[in-house]
Amino acid sequence: MKHYYISLNGHHEVHELTCLYIPSTLERMYLGFFSTIEEAILEAKKNHIKSSGCTACCVPHYIT
């Protein structure tokens, strides 16, 4: 399981805590501790319908 965050900069990308491109603490919101990126993205979509995975840490789930 991993900790996931969503960026609040308008793109609403979901990041793993260890992502090199995770926004600063003021530009992200904690989503929770999930088994999969899919679970984290589903949580993010509850408030940000166009959320997707980060291009660096969640590549298969990035939506352009």
Secondary structure, DSSP 8 states (H G I E B T S, - for coil): -EEEEEE-SSS-EEEETT-TT---GGGEEEEEEESSHHHHHHHHHTT-TT-EE-TTTSGGG---
